[in-house]
Structures are given as structure tokens and as C-alpha cells.
């Protein structure tokens, strides 16, 4: 098998893992709604269960950020998928609330593990933005199909949880395309990993995306209830709106993939987050099908676009994938806190008041994230270009297949020191007559 085929097979496995890991957050509204209706939980209790699920996902990501290279992608991916299948499957099979919560926590740990493996692998790709875009396209399409299907299945909390468990089972065979260890992927496991580059920028980005994800998932976690109670829609209609919104997300991610690096990262992140803030205001105040559908569709069209650039930015800061995993885990932590925050805000200030608070938070975090995108981008969005910066990585070279790996600078390596040599001020000037045109007769 050629290296090109092996690389494409690994990319397919990473995209599939990304889809399985992100499916639980994408299905959060229907999961929370089904938990409330199927188990007789209140809105805050159902939101708390959803948050516990996603907290397990975030904890797994933070844990693997330091140990992922020693475990190996194939082993970690299979462990995560197994935890997803067992956890979500067992939670769907019982109506006892403590057992449902325990299964949700185990499934969340599996989702976080799968997402962490995918994020680290995507960071090692030559074009992490393109790989992130493929992952978001796949998970948006899968979630959209499920939103059209789940309302027609039996009631209760089981169908969405079983759907996530089945996704883990379907992805399992693809893990054979992943390397059994990081040495098999061709990374330098025999050398020390070294300190994290861009520490300050990475920390700002992680904190910003935590608040960014929290604000949006606070609304996403109660969007189903806004459609059902405030807008007066049926579950089938709400599911159709969500499916259309995720379809718009597919179009948005496709546009982001076509746009690529033309606008850099700062403009999509800053302008996109401001546009999302406006959509949050519109969705939270929706009182009819038109306003609810408009806000949700526009919001979900822009959200994955900005997320793809944020994930690409995190991957560019460290080619070993450590910042990609840490930033992804911070995003999962924000997603986990979202349902509880949304439930508490909606109960205390109403849905429109909640929207005002979340809009202000999004506008605040847009500033530092845009600053990181402007001043601390690591690898360029498009491979094949060289960017010279002070600090690490000092040089990025997208080598060709014929180039020797020993001659290609490692991305993320520290800049080589430059020694200055004194040069005398007096220089000999050669006479003009000492130079003449070369002739064929001059050859020996």
C-alpha cells in the first residue's frame, strides 16, 4: 500500500472519530429534551445530566493531552469507542436515573477520548484546517439526518443515546487504519516532547473558546424548549428546523473549505463570532416559526465555520497536537457547562434575557481570540508556504516527497542560533578589467 493510500485511510479514520466524538454535543438539545420527558426530570435536572455527560468528555481530553503519545492512537481510539458503546447503550437500556447518569458519564469519557485522538491526529496533518472542515461536514450531516429520524421513533430517552452508541460501533472497524503507536506515525518519540510553544496565546485561546462554547451551548441546550414552549411548535417541526439548520451548517463549512486562507483566520473568527452573537439574540427571542427558524439556521450556518478556524488555529500552534487537544477539551468544558447555565439563565431572566447575556459574552471573547489569530498563528493555513517568525516555530517548510526528511526543518523546532562574524570595513575592489564574458574556448 502506497504512503498516499495509507495517509488517506488514516484521514478517513480521524474524520470518523471526530464525527463519533462530536455527535453527543450536536445532539444535546434532543438528548436533554428526551431526558426531561422520558425520565420525568425538570429542565435544570435534565440540563445537569447533559452537563455531566459532557464534563466526562472534557476530563478525558485533558487527561489524554499529556498521555496520548504514550498510549498510541489506535489503542486510545478503541478504548474511547468501547466506552461510548457501553456507556450510552447502558444508559439507554434503563430508566433508573442514577444508572442513566453513570452510563452518560462513561459515554462522555469515551466521546472525549475519541475527540482527543482525532484532534491530535488532525493537528499532524499538512492542512489541519481542511481536515477539521471534513470532520465538521461529516458530523453536521450525521446529526442532521438523526434530527429528521429521531422524532419518528419511539418516545423516551433511549433513541438518541442508542444512536450515539451505534455510531461508535460503526466507527470501530476504521480504527485499524490508525497507527498502533506514535512511532508508527513517524513522529519523534525518542526525543523529548519539549515545552509547549505559544504558551500565552494558547492559554488565551483555550480560555476564550471555553466561554465561546459555553455561551452558544447554553442556548443550544434549551433551543428545543424555546421552540416547543415559547414558539409553540411541535417536536416534529422543531426537529425539522434543527435538520435544516445543520444543513445550513454543511453549506457554511463547505464555503469555509473553499475560502481557505484567503481571509486568514482573524477575520472569520472575529466577524463570525459577532454574527453568531446577533443570531443568539434572534433565536432566544423567537416567538414564531419564522423567527425561530431564521435564528437557528443562520446561527448554525456560521457556527461551524468559526469553529473550523478555531480548531485549525489551535492545531497550528503545536504540530504534536497538544494545543489542539487542550483547546478542544476547553471547548468541551464550555459545552458541558452550557446546558446548566442556559437552564439557570432562562429560569431566572427568561429566554430573551438569557440571549442578551450570552450575546454580550460572545462579543467580549471575540476580541482576545481574534488577537491570537492575528499575532500568534503557527503553521500557515495552506501547505507549501514558508513563514518566518521569531520564536518557535521559527520556520515552517512544507517539503515535497522527494525532499530528504533530514533536510526539512521540523515544525515546532526552536530557531537555530545565528553567529555574527566581524567584517572589516576596508574592502578590496576588483578592477573592472578583471572580469570578462565567458567563452566556449575558456573551458579546460
Buried (B, 14 or more C-beta within 10 A) or exposed (E): EEEEEEEEBBBBBBBBBBBBBBBBBBBBBBBBBBBBBBBEBEBBBBBBBBBBBBBBBBBBBBBBBEEBBEBBBBBBBBBBBBBBBBBBBBBBBBEEBEEBBBBBBBBBBBBBBBBBBBBBBBBBBBBBBBBBBBBBBBBBBBBBBBBBEBBEEEEBBBBBBBBBBBBBBEBBEBBEBBBEBBEEBEBEBEEEBBEBBBEEBBBBBBBBBBBBBBBBBBBBBBBBBBBBEBBEBEBEBBBBBBBBBBBBBBBBBBEBBEBBBEBBBBBBBBBBBBBBBBBBBBBBBBEEBEBBBBBBBBBBBBBBBBBBBBBBBBBBBBBBBBBBBBBBBBBBBBBBBBBBBBBBBBBEEBBBBBBBBBBEBBBBBBEBBBBBBBEBBBBBBBBEEEEEBEEBBBBBBBBEEEEEEEEEBBBBBEBEEEEEEEEEEEEEEEEEEEEEEEEEEEEE
